[in-house]
Amino acid sequence: MRIIPAIALLLALLVPGSALGFQVPIDAGDRSVYLRVGDGEFENYPWWVNGGGIRPWTSGGSPESGGAVSQVRVVLSPLDIGNGVPQPMTGNGRTSSDYDGFQFCNAGQIYVGGFFRRPGASNNFAAQLSVLSPPTLNSAQGNTIPVSEISWTTSGIGDSGAQPVPPGQLAAGSNPLTTFQQNTWNESCLSFSYANSQVVAAGTYTTTVTFTLVTP
């Protein structure tokens, strides 16, 4: 079983004129997997199901398919292009946790969270989270930027220490990021950055990267 949300990366180059990371156990239940990157769909059960409060994995909730493809973007001025100063990128999409509705990410970050649920007491299984990237971002004029110019750090409001989703850097192809142990909820907030190490032609450069969670 695999779940594959994606985010779109967009760079616009103008012509003149980041407590422990949030990882908590959930009850074993029917075999299922859920991954949200940026936007996503998750329906909390009404409060009257449990007499009050909405906590999806202690009180009930239902992951759903859907949600828009989120974007991460940065706009550079002509004087900044290729000056070697990394440029923070701004993401869009919902920033609250699907676990309990907590405002977990800051504006501009990309939320990544989910779980691999499997019945039984054994805890020997884990789902693999990977990211698939094309080699370049491309402009309509045929110019390119290596996708390795894009990296990210991870954090979460109220967290400290290691995150369930580690910091990283994009690379061409499919690259493993981490594992989600069975019957745990995992979530982190990604802050993207453009290295800005090359002088490139003005234009809008885009690509799409795909996150995949594959279960054993």
FIMIDREN-464087 format. One record per residue: residue in three letters; x, y, z of N, C-alpha, C, CB in turn. Coordinates in steps of 0.02 Angstrom, whole numbers, plus 32768, in hexadecimal, padded with zeros to 4 digits. Each point is the difference from the previous one (the first is absolute). Glycine has a CB too. Layout:
ATOM   type   n_px   n_py   n_pz   ca_px   ca_py   ca_pz   c_px   c_py   c_pz   cb_px   cb_py   cb_pz
ATOM    Ala      X      Y      Z       X       Y       Z      X      Y      Z       X       Y       Z
...
***
This chain:
ATOM   type   n_px   n_py   n_pz   ca_px   ca_py   ca_pz   c_px   c_py   c_pz   cb_px   cb_py   cb_pz
ATOM    Met   802B   7FC5   8000    7FD5    803B    8000   802C   803E   8000    7FA4    7FC2    803D
ATOM    Arg   804B   8070   7F9C    8028    803C    7FFF   7FD3   803D   7FFA    805F    7FC1    7FCB
ATOM    Ile   7FB7   8075   8057    7FDE    8040    7FFD   8030   8032   7FE4    7FB5    7FE3    8063
ATOM    Ile   8036   8047   7F6D    8031    802B    7FDD   7FE7   8048   7FF7    8029    7F9A    7FC5
ATOM    Pro   7FD7   808F   8070    7FF5    8048    7FF6   803D   8020   7FE0    7FB3    8002    8064
ATOM    Ala   8044   803C   7F86    8037    8023    7FDF   7FFD   804A   8012    8001    7FAD    7FA1
ATOM    Ile   8038   8074   8056    8002    8049    8004   8021   801A   7FC0    8004    7FFF    8080
ATOM    Ala   7FEA   803D   7F6D    801F    801F    7FC6   8032   8034   8017    7F98    7FEC    7FBB
ATOM    Leu   80A1   8017   8026    8033    8032    800F   8001   8034   7FC9    8045    7FAB    8040
ATOM    Leu   7FBE   8093   7FD4    7FFE    8036    7FCF   8031   8036   8013    7F87    7FE8    7FE7
ATOM    Leu   80A6   802A   7FEC    802E    8038    8009   7FF2   8034   7FCB    8058    7FB4    8032
ATOM    Ala   7FA1   808A   7FE2    7FF7    8036    7FD1   803B   802F   8005    7F81    7FF7    8008
ATOM    Leu   80A5   8011   7FC2    803A    802B    7FFE   7FEE   803D   7FD6    8051    7F9E    800E
ATOM    Leu   7FB3   809D   800F    7FE4    803C    7FE0   8034   8024   7FD5    7FB1    800B    8060
ATOM    Val   8038   800E   7F68    802A    802C    7FD6   7FFC   8047   801D    7FED    7FB8    7F99
ATOM    Pro   8042   8076   8056    7FFE    8043    801D   7FBF   8024   7FF1    807A    8006    7FF5
ATOM    Gly   7F79   8036   801A    7FC8    802E    7FF1   7FCC   7FF1   8036    8016    8005    7F7E
ATOM    Ser   8056   7C0A   855B    7FEE    7FCA    801D   7FD9   7FDF   804D    8056    8011    7FAC
ATOM    Ala   7F6A   7EE0   824A    7FD1    7FC8    7FF7   8019   7FD6   7FC7    7F9E    8043    802B
ATOM    Leu   805A   7F8A   7FBE    8014    7FD5    7FCB   7FD2   800A   7FC5    802E    7FAE    8052
ATOM    Gly   7FE6   803A   7F75    7FD4    8002    7FC7   7FBF   7FDB   800E    8063    8008    7FB4
ATOM    Phe   7F68   800C   802B    7FBE    7FE6    8010   7FF7   7FBA   7FE1    7FD2    8075    8007
ATOM    Gln   8036   7F59   8024    7FF7    7FBA    7FEC   7FDE   7FDD   803A    8067    8001    7FB4
ATOM    Val   7F5B   7FEA   8042    7FD9    7FE4    8037   7FE0   7FBF   7FE9    7FEA    8073    802F
ATOM    Pro   800C   7F5E   8001    7FDF    7FC1    7FED   7FB6   800B   7FF2    8052    7FC2    8046
ATOM    Ile   7F94   8015   7F8D    7FB8    7FFE    7FF3   7FE9   7FB8   8008    8005    8064    7FB1
ATOM    Asp   7FBC   7F92   805B    7FE5    7FBD    8009   8008   7FD8   7FC0    7FAE    802B    8056
ATOM    Ala   8062   7F94   7FB4    8000    7FD3    7FC6   7FB9   7FF8   7FE8    8066    7FC2    802B
ATOM    Gly   7F91   8037   7F95    7FBD    7FF9    7FE4   8005   7FE3   7FBA    7FD7    8061    8044
ATOM    Asp   7FF6   7FAA   7F95    8001    7FE7    7FBC   803D   801A   7FDB    7F82    7FF9    8000
ATOM    Arg   809B   7FDD   7FD6    803B    8014    7FDB   7FF1   803D   7FD5    8029    7F88    7FFF
ATOM    Ser   7FFF   80AD   8009    7FF4    803D    7FDB   8040   802A   8000    7F85    7FFE    801E
ATOM    Val   807E   8032   7FB4    803A    802D    7FFB   7FE6   8044   7FEB    804F    7FA1    7FE2
ATOM    Tyr   7FCF   8093   803A    7FEB    8045    7FF0   803E   802C   7FFD    7F8F    7FEF    8037
ATOM    Leu   8076   803A   7F96    8036    8030    7FFA   7FE4   8042   7FE7    8053    7FA4    7FE9
ATOM    Arg   7FBE   8092   8039    7FEC    8043    7FEB   803E   802A   7FF7    7F91    7FF7    803C
ATOM    Val   8074   802B   7F8B    8037    802E    7FF1   7FE0   8043   7FEE    804E    7FA3    7FD8
ATOM    Gly   7FBA   808F   8052    7FE0    8040    7FF5   7FB5   7FFA   800E    8056    801E    7FAA
ATOM    Asp   7F82   7FE7   8022    7FB9    7FF7    8009   7FEE   7FB6   8005    7FEB    806B    7FC0
ATOM    Gly   7FD8   7F88   8055    7FE8    7FBB    8005   7FB9   8000   801A    8075    7FD6    8012
ATOM    Glu   7F6E   7FF0   7FEF    7FBB    7FFA    8018   7FFD   7FD0   803B    7FD4    8018    7F8C
ATOM    Phe   800F   7FFF   80AB    7FF8    7FD7    803B   7FC2   8017   8025    807E    7FED    800A
ATOM    Glu   7F53   7FE6   8000    7FC0    8012    801F   7FFF   7FE8   8048    7FC6    7FFA    7F91
ATOM    Asn   8037   8035   809F    7FF8    7FEE    8046   7FB9   7FE9   800D    8058    8052    8020
ATOM    Tyr   7FA1   7F7B   8009    7FBD    7FEC    8015   7FE1   8036   802C    8021    7F86    7FF9
ATOM    Pro   7F9D   8083   8005    7FE1    8033    802A   800B   7FF3   804A    7FAA    800F    7FA8
ATOM    Trp   8056   8027   807F    800F    7FFA    8047   7FD1   7FD0   8024    802B    8074    7FFC
ATOM    Trp   7F97   7F84   7FEC    7FD1    7FD6    8026   8010   7FB5   7FFA    7FA9    8058    7FEE
ATOM    Val   8085   7F97   7FE5    8013    7FB9    7FFC   801E   7FE9   8042    8013    800C    7F85
ATOM    Asn   8016   801F   809B    8020    7FEC    803E   7FEE   802B   803B    805D    7FD5    7FBB
ATOM    Gly   7F71   8057   803C    7FE8    8028    8038   8026   8042   8008    7FE0    7F98    8037
ATOM    Gly   804B   8079   7F9B    8023    8040    8004   8048   7FFA   7FEA    7FB5    8020    805D
ATOM    Gly   8062   8014   7F83    8046    8001    7FE9   8007   7FDE   7FBD    8026    8001    8077
ATOM    Ile   800B   8015   7F63    800E    7FE2    7FBF   8049   7FEF   7FFD    7FA2    8041    7FC8
ATOM    Arg   806F   7F7F   803E    8044    7FE8    7FFA   7FFD   7FC2   7FD3    8025    802E    8073
ATOM    Pro   7FEC   7FD8   7F4E    7FF2    7FCC    7FD0   8017   7FBA   8015    8008    8056    7FAB
ATOM    Trp   8034   7FA4   8075    8019    7FBC    800B   7FF6   7FE9   8048    8052    8013    7FA5
ATOM    Thr   7F92   8016   8085    7FE9    7FE7    8041   7FB5   8001   8004    8068    8029    8034
ATOM    Ser   7F78   7FFB   7F9E    7FB7    8006    8003   7FDD   7FF2   7FBE    8011    8052    8059
ATOM    Gly   8012   7FAD   7F71    7FE0    7FF1    7FC1   800E   8032   7FCA    7FAA    7FC7    803F
ATOM    Gly   805F   8022   7F84    800B    802C    7FC8   800A   7FD7   7FC1    8033    8056    804A
ATOM    Ser   7FCB   7FCA   7F7E    8002    7FDB    7FC1   802B   8024   7FCD    7F8E    7FD2    8018
ATOM    Pro   80AC   8011   7FD4    8027    801E    7FCA   7FDD   7FF6   7FBE    806A    7FEB    803F
ATOM    Glu   7F9E   8046   7F95    7FDE    7FFE    7FBF   8031   8012   7FC8    7F93    801D    8037
ATOM    Ser   805E   7FCE   7F8D    8028    8013    7FC6   7FEE   8047   7FEB    8008    7F87    7FDB
ATOM    Gly   8029   809D   800A    7FF1    8042    7FE5   802E   8035   801C    7F8B    7FDD    7FF2
ATOM    Gly   8065   8061   7FFF    8029    8038    8013   8028   801A   7FC5    8007    7FD2    8074
ATOM    Ala   8002   806E   7F89    8025    801E    7FC9   804B   7FF1   8005    7FA9    805B    7FFA
ATOM    Val   8079   7FA7   7FCD    8049    7FFB    8000   801C   8042   8018    7FFF    7FAC    7FA0
ATOM    Ser   8027   8052   8097    801B    803D    801D   803C   8018   7FD8    7FD7    7FDD    8071
ATOM    Gln   8037   8064   7F93    8039    801E    7FDE   8032   801B   8032    7FB7    801D    7F9F
ATOM    Val   8089   7FE0   804E    8036    8021    8024   8022   802E   7FCE    8011    7F9E    8051
ATOM    Arg   7FF8   80A2   7FC1    8019    802F    7FCE   802D   8034   8020    7F9A    7FED    7FBC
ATOM    Val   808F   8032   8019    8028    803A    8013   8006   802D   7FC4    8040    7FBF    8058
ATOM    Val   7FC2   8082   7FB2    8009    8031    7FCB   8040   8027   800F    7F82    800A    7FEB
ATOM    Leu   80AC   7FF8   7FE5    8040    8021    8008   8003   8040   7FD6    8037    7F92    8017
ATOM    Ser   7FE9   80A0   8003    800C    803D    7FDA   803F   7FF5   7FD5    7FCA    8049    8059
ATOM    Pro   803F   7FDF   7F72    803A    7FF8    7FD4   8042   8004   8026    7FBD    8030    7FA4
ATOM    Leu   8048   7FFA   808F    803F    8009    8024   8010   7FC4   802D    7FED    807B    7FFD
ATOM    Asp   7FE1   7F5D   8013    800B    7FC7    802D   800F   7FBF   7FDC    7FB5    8038    804F
ATOM    Ile   803E   7FC4   7F71    8007    7FC1    7FDC   8049   7FE8   8000    7F9E    801F    7FB8
ATOM    Gly   806C   7FA5   8063    8042    7FE1    7FFF   8033   801E   802E    7FE7    7FE4    7F8E
ATOM    Asn   8004   8042   80A5    8031    801F    802D   8017   7FD2   8038    7FCC    806D    7FE6
ATOM    Gly   801C   7F55   801B    8016    7FCF    8032   7FDD   8005   8042    806B    8003    7FC8
ATOM    Val   7F67   802B   803F    7FDA    8006    803F   7FC1   7FD6   7FFB    802E    8075    8014
ATOM    Pro   7FCB   7F57   8015    7FC4    7FD6    7FFC   7FC1   802A   800B    8042    7F9D    8029
ATOM    Gln   7F8A   8052   7FB1    7FC2    8025    8002   7FC8   7FD4   801D    8025    8045    7F9D
ATOM    Pro   7FBA   7FD1   8099    7FC9    7FD8    801B   7FC6   7FFD   7FCF    8022    8020    8073
ATOM    Met   7FBF   7FA7   7F89    7FC6    7FF6    7FD4   7FC1   7FFC   802B    8048    7FC4    7FAA
ATOM    Thr   7F81   8053   803A    7FC1    8003    8023   7FD0   7FCC   7FE5    8011    8079    8016
ATOM    Gly   7FD4   7F5E   8016    7FD0    7FCD    7FEC   7FB9   8016   8010    8057    7FA8    8012
ATOM    Asn   7F7A   8035   7FD1    7FBA    800C    8011   7FE0   7FBD   8014    7FF9    8063    7FB1
ATOM    Gly   7FC9   7FA0   8064    7FDE    7FC4    8017   7FF0   8005   804A    803A    7FBE    7FA9
ATOM    Arg   7F9C   8014   806D    7FEA    8000    8046   803A   7FF1   802E    7F8E    7FDB    7FDB
ATOM    Thr   8075   8047   805F    8038    7FF9    802E   7FED   7FE2   8043    8032    8062    7FC9
ATOM    Ser   7F8F   7F8B   8040    7FEB    7FE1    803F   8008   7FB4   7FFD    7FAF    805E    8013
ATOM    Ser   805A   7F84   8027    800B    7FB8    8005   7FBF   7FDA   7FF4    805C    8014    8051
ATOM    Asp   7FAA   7FB3   7F8C    7FC6    7FD4    7FF9   7FF6   7FD4   803D    8013    8001    7F85
ATOM    Tyr   801D   7FFF   80A9    7FFA    7FD7    803C   7FCE   801D   8031    8076    7FDA    7FF1
ATOM    Asp   7F90   8067   801B    7FD3    801F    8031   7FEC   8047   7FEF    8035    7FB9    8055
ATOM    Gly   7FDA   805E   7F6E    7FED    8043    7FEB   802F   8037   8018    7F8E    7FD7    8000
ATOM    Phe   80A9   8017   8022    802F    8031    801B   8022   8025   7FC7    8013    7FB9    8065
ATOM    Gln   7FF8   8089   7FA3    8023    8028    7FCE   804A   7FEF   8005    7FAA    805E    8005
ATOM    Phe   806B   7F6F   7FD5    8041    7FE1    8008   8037   8021   7FD7    7FC5    7F96    8017
ATOM    Cys   8029   8086   7FAF    8032    801F    7FD4   7FF5   804C   7FFD    8007    7F96    7FBC
ATOM    Asn   802F   808E   8037    7FFB    8047    7FF3   7FEC   800C   7FB8    8057    8017    8058
ATOM    Ala   7F8C   8023   7F9B    7FEE    8012    7FBC   803E   7FFD   7FD4    7FA3    804A    802A
ATOM    Gly   8056   7F9B   7F9B    8038    7FF9    7FD2   8022   7FBC   8002    8010    8079    800C
ATOM    Gln   7FE3   7F60   8029    801C    7FBD    8004   7FD1   7FCE   7FDD    803B    801D    806C
ATOM    Ile   7FE0   7FA8   7F85    7FD8    7FCA    7FE3   7FF9   7FC8   8034    8027    801D    7F8A
ATOM    Tyr   7F9C   7FD4   8088    7FF1    7FCB    8030   8008   7FBC   7FDC    7FB1    804B    8041
ATOM    Val   8073   7F87   7FE0    8004    7FBB    7FE9   7FEE   7FD3   803B    805A    801B    7FA9
ATOM    Gly   7F74   7FBC   8050    7FEC    7FD6    8037   7FD8   7FC4   7FE9    7FFF    8062    8049
ATOM    Gly   7FFE   7F6B   7FE1    7FDA    7FC6    7FEF   800F   7FC5   802D    7FFC    8028    7F8C
ATOM    Phe   7FEC   7F9E   805E    8008    7FC4    8029   7FFC   7FC2   7FD4    7FCF    803B    8064
ATOM    Phe   8048   7F8E   7FB8    7FF7    7FBD    7FE4   7FE0   7FD7   8037    8065    8009    7FAF
ATOM    Arg   7F5E   7FE2   8046    7FDA    7FDC    8033   7FFB   7FB6   7FED    7FBE    8068    801B
ATOM    Arg   804F   7F6C   8016    8000    7FB8    7FF3   7FE7   7FDD   803F    8060    800A    7FAC
ATOM    Pro   7F72   7FC7   804E    7FE7    7FDD    803B   8035   7FD1   801D    7F8D    8008    7FD2
ATOM    Gly   806C   7FE9   806E    802D    7FD2    8021   8030   8023   802E    7FF6    7FB5    7FA0
ATOM    Ala   8028   8024   808E    802C    801C    8033   8048   800A   7FE7    7FB9    7FCA    8055
ATOM    Ser   805A   8014   7F76    8044    8006    7FE7   800F   8047   7FEA    7FFD    7F88    7FDC
ATOM    Asn   8040   808F   8032    8014    8043    7FEB   803D   7FFC   7FD2    7FD2    8030    806C
ATOM    Asn   8030   7F9C   7F6A    803B    7FF3    7FD8   7FFA   801A   7FB8    8015    7F9C    8046
ATOM    Phe   7FB6   808A   7FAC    7FF5    8017    7FBC   8004   804D   7FFD    7FB8    7F9B    7FE9
ATOM    Ala   805D   807E   7FDE    8004    8048    7FF6   7FF3   8010   7FB7    8053    800B    805F
ATOM    Ala   7F8E   802F   7F95    7FF5    8018    7FBD   8039   802E   7FEC    7F82    7FF7    800F
ATOM    Gln   8091   8008   7FB2    8038    8028    7FE6   7FE7   803F   7FDF    8042    7F98    7FEF
ATOM    Leu   7FD6   80A1   802A    7FF1    8041    7FE1   8039   8013   7FD2    7FBB    8024    8064
ATOM    Ser   8034   7FEA   7F5C    8032    8013    7FCE   7FE8   803D   7FDB    8026    7F88    7FF4
ATOM    Val   8009   809A   7FEA    7FEE    8038    7FD6   801E   7FF6   7FBB    7FFA    804E    8064
ATOM    Leu   7FDC   7FBB   7F69    8015    7FF8    7FBA   8007   8045   7FE1    7FC6    7F8F    7FF8
ATOM    Ser   8075   807F   7FEC    800D    8041    7FE3   801B   7FF8   7FB9    8017    8030    8072
ATOM    Pro   7FD3   7FFB   7F5F    8022    8004    7FBF   8044   8021   800A    7F90    8006    7FC3
ATOM    Pro   809C   7FF8   800C    8043    801C    8009   8002   804C   8003    802A    7F9C    7FC7
ATOM    Thr   7FA6   8085   801A    8004    8049    7FFA   7FBD   8022   8008    8061    7FF1    7FB4
ATOM    Leu   7FA2   8050   805D    7FC7    802D    7FF7   8009   801F   7FBB    7FF3    8018    807E
ATOM    Asn   7FD5   7FF2   7F5E    8004    8014    7FBA   7FD7   803F   7FF4    8011    7F89    7FDF
ATOM    Ser   800A   80A1   7FF4    7FDB    803D    7FEC   7FE3   7FF6   7FBB    804B    8048    8046
ATOM    Ala   7F85   7FE2   7FA8    7FE1    7FFC    7FBF   8032   800E   7FC8    7F93    8023    8033
ATOM    Gln   80A3   8000   7FDD    8033    8011    7FCE   8033   7FC8   7FF7    7FF1    8078    801D
ATOM    Gly   8008   7F50   8008    802D    7FC7    7FF8   803C   8002   802F    7FDC    7FFB    7F8B
ATOM    Asn   8026   8034   80A4    8037    8002    8030   7FEF   7FD4   803C    801D    8075    7FDB
ATOM    Thr   8017   7F77   804A    7FF7    7FD1    8037   8027   8016   803E    7FEF    7FA4    7FAD
ATOM    Ile   7FFA   8043   808C    8023    8007    8040   8002   7FBB   801F    7FDA    8079    8011
ATOM    Pro   8060   7F6F   8007    8003    7FBE    8020   7FD1   7FFC   803C    8077    7FF3    7FDA
ATOM    Val   7F65   7FD6   802C    7FD1    7FF9    8038   8025   7FFE   8043    7FB0    7FC4    7FB4
ATOM    Ser   8091   802B   804A    8028    7FFE    803D   800A   8045   801F    803A    7F9C    7FD2
ATOM    Glu   7FB2   8099   800B    8002    8043    801E   7FCB   8009   8036    802C    802B    7F93
ATOM    Ile   7FA5   7FA5   8072    7FC9    8005    8031   800E   7FD2   803B    7FAF    801D    7FA3
ATOM    Ser   804C   7FFF   8099    8008    7FD8    803D   7FCB   8015   8032    807D    7FF4    7FEC
ATOM    Trp   7F81   7FEB   804D    7FD0    8012    8034   801A   7FEF   8045    7FA3    7FEE    7FAE
ATOM    Thr   8044   8036   8083    8008    7FEF    8047   7FBC   7FED   801B    8063    8050    800E
ATOM    Thr   7F9C   7F91   802D    7FC0    7FE9    801C   7FF9   8018   8049    8001    7F9C    7FB3
ATOM    Ser   7FC1   806F   8060    7FF1    8017    8044   7FB6   7FF3   800D    805B    8059    7FFC
ATOM    Gly   7F8E   7FBD   803D    7FB9    7FFD    8012   7FF6   802C   803D    7FF4    7F8B    7FD1
ATOM    Ile   7FD7   809B   8030    7FF2    802D    8038   7FFA   7FD7   8040    7FC6    8052    7FB3
ATOM    Gly   8063   7FC0   807F    8000    7FDC    803F   802F   7FC5   8002    7F8D    8024    800D
ATOM    Asp   8093   7FCB   7FBB    802E    7FC7    7FFC   8048   8016   800F    7FB5    7FC9    7FAC
ATOM    Ser   8073   8006   8067    8049    8009    8003   801F   7FBC   7FF0    7FF9    805E    8056
ATOM    Gly   8046   7FA3   7F96    8021    7FC1    7FF0   7FF0   7FE8   7FBA    7FFC    7FE4    8077
ATOM    Ala   8013   7FDC   7F7D    7FF9    7FE3    7FBE   7FB7   7FFC   7FEA    8068    7FBE    8014
ATOM    Gln   7F8D   804F   7FAC    7FBD    7FFD    7FE3   7FF4   7FBC   7FDF    8003    807D    7FEE
ATOM    Pro   7FBD   7F6C   800F    7FF1    7FC2    7FDC   8015   8004   7FB6    7FA2    7FED    804F
ATOM    Val   8054   804D   7F92    8019    800A    7FBC   8040   802A   8005    7F8A    7FF9    7FCD
ATOM    Pro   80AF   7FEC   801E    803F    8023    8009   800B   8038   7FCE    802F    7F98    802E
ATOM    Pro   8000   8096   7FDF    8013    8031    7FCD   8020   7FDC   7FC5    8010    8058    8058
ATOM    Gly   7FF1   7FC9   7F6E    801C    7FDF    7FC5   8009   802F   7FC6    7FCD    7F98    8026
ATOM    Gln   8046   804B   7FA2    800D    8024    7FC2   7FE6   7FD6   7FC7    8066    803A    8030
ATOM    Leu   7F79   7FE7   7FA0    7FE7    7FDB    7FC7   8039   7FE6   7FD4    7F98    8046    8003
ATOM    Ala   805C   7F80   7FDF    802F    7FE3    7FD1   7FD8   7FDA   7FCC    805B    7FF6    8058
ATOM    Ala   7FBF   8007   7F6B    7FDC    7FE0    7FCA   7FF2   7FB7   8010    8035    804E    7FAE
ATOM    Gly   7F8F   7F9B   8042    7FED    7FBB    800B   7FD7   7FF8   8040    8066    7FDD    7FC4
ATOM    Ser   7F90   7FE4   804F    7FDA    7FF0    803C   8031   7FF5   803A    7FA2    7FCD    7FBB
ATOM    Asn   8055   8059   807B    802F    7FFE    8038   7FDA   7FF6   8041    8050    804A    7FC2
ATOM    Pro   7FC5   7F83   8066    7FDF    7FF4    8041   800E   8039   8031    8009    7F85    7FED
ATOM    Leu   7FC3   808D   803A    8007    8034    8032   8001   7FE4   8046    7FC7    804E    7FB4
ATOM    Thr   8009   7F86   805C    7FFA    7FE6    8044   7FCD   7FC7   7FFF    801F    8070    8034
ATOM    Thr   7FD6   7F72   8006    7FCC    7FCE    8007   7FCE   8016   8035    8050    7FA6    7FDE
ATOM    Phe   7F71   8046   8019    7FCB    8009    8032   7FF3   7FBC   801E    7FCC    8064    7FC2
ATOM    Gln   8044   7F94   807E    7FF3    7FC1    8022   7FB5   7FF3   8003    806A    800D    8043
ATOM    Gln   7F84   7FB3   7FB9    7FB8    7FF0    8001   7FDF   801B   803F    8017    7F99    7FBB
ATOM    Asn   7FAB   807B   803D    7FD6    8018    8038   801E   803B   8025    7FD6    7F8C    800B
ATOM    Thr   804A   80A1   7FCF    8016    8040    801C   7FE9   8038   7FD1    8064    7FCA    8038
ATOM    Trp   7F8D   806F   7FE6    7FF1    803C    7FDA   8040   8029   7FFD    7F85    8000    8023
ATOM    Asn   808E   8018   7FA2    803E    8026    7FF5   7FF0   8040   7FDB    8044    7F96    7FFF
ATOM    Glu   7FD9   80A3   8016    7FF6    803E    7FDB   8039   8030   800C    7F84    7FF0    8007
ATOM    Ser   808D   8036   7FC5    8033    8033    8003   7FED   8038   7FD0    8059    7FAB    801E
ATOM    Cys   7FC7   808F   7FEC    7FF5    803A    7FD5   8040   800E   7FD9    7FA9    8031    8050
ATOM    Leu   8053   7FD3   7F6E    803B    800A    7FD6   8005   8049   7FEA    7FF8    7F89    7FD9
ATOM    Ser   8044   8093   8031    8010    8044    7FE9   8031   7FFA   7FC7    7FED    8032    8074
ATOM    Phe   7FFE   7FE0   7F50    802A    7FF7    7FC4   802C   803D   7FF3    7FA7    7FB5    7FD0
ATOM    Ser   8091   803E   800E    8031    8034    7FF1   801E   7FF3   7FBB    8019    8011    807B
ATOM    Tyr   7FF5   8025   7F62    8021    7FFE    7FBF   8048   8017   8009    7F93    8014    7FC2
ATOM    Ala   809E   7FC2   802A    8047    800F    800D   8019   803E   7FDC    8011    7F87    8011
ATOM    Asn   7FD3   8087   7FB4    8011    803D    7FDB   804B   8004   7FF1    7FA0    8039    8036
ATOM    Ser   807D   7F8F   7FB6    8048    7FFD    7FF6   8014   800B   7FB7    8007    7FB2    8060
ATOM    Gln   7FC8   8054   7F74    8010    8007    7FB9   7FDE   803E   7FE2    800C    7F84    7FF7
ATOM    Val   8017   809C   7FDA    7FE2    8036    7FD9   7FDA   7FE0   7FC7    805C    8053    8020
ATOM    Val   7F63   7FB7   7FDF    7FD6    7FE1    7FCC   7FD6   8036   7FDE    7FFD    7F93    8040
ATOM    Ala   7FE9   805C   7F86    7FD8    8030    7FDA   7FBE   800E   8024    8034    7FD7    7F96
ATOM    Ala   7FB4   8066   8061    7FBF    8013    801D   7FC9   7FD3   7FE4    8027    8077    800E
ATOM    Gly   7FA7   7F7D   801B    7FC8    7FD6    7FEB   7FDF   7FE0   803C    8038    7FEB    7F92
ATOM    Thr   7F94   7FEE   8061    7FDE    7FDA    8034   8011   7FB7   7FF7    7FA1    8054    8006
ATOM    Tyr   807C   7F8F   802E    8017    7FBB    7FFD   7FD3   7FD5   802D    8078    8025    7FEA
ATOM    Thr   7F70   7FA4   7FFD    7FD3    7FD6    8026   8011   7FB6   7FFA    7FA7    8055    7FEF
ATOM    Thr   8043   7F85   8042    8002    7FB7    7FFD   7FD0   7FE7   8036    8078    7FFD    7FD4
ATOM    Thr   7F7C   7FC2   802C    7FD6    7FE1    8033   8026   7FC6   801F    7F97    8022    7FC3
ATOM    Val   806A   7FDB   807F    801D    7FC8    8024   7FC8   7FD9   8022    806E    803F    8012
ATOM    Thr   7F9B   7F80   7FF3    7FCC    7FD4    8019   8018   7FDA   803D    7FD2    7FF4    7F8C
ATOM    Phe   8009   8011   80AA    800D    7FDA    803D   7FD7   7FC0   7FFF    8019    806B    8040
ATOM    Thr   8007   7F5D   7FD2    7FDF    7FBF    7FFE   800A   7FDC   8042    8010    7FFA    7F83
ATOM    Leu   7FBB   7FEA   8098    8004    7FD7    803C   7FEB   7FB9   7FEE    7FE8    8063    804C
ATOM    Val   8047   7F6E   7FB7    7FF5    7FBB    7FE9   8002   7FD2   803D    8033    8019    7F8E
ATOM    Thr   7F9B   7FBC   8079    7FFC    7FD2    8039   8019   7FBB   7FED    7F9F    8041    802D
ATOM    Pro   807C   7F9A   8003    8015    7FBA    7FF2   7FC3   7FD3   7FF8    806A    8013    8040
***
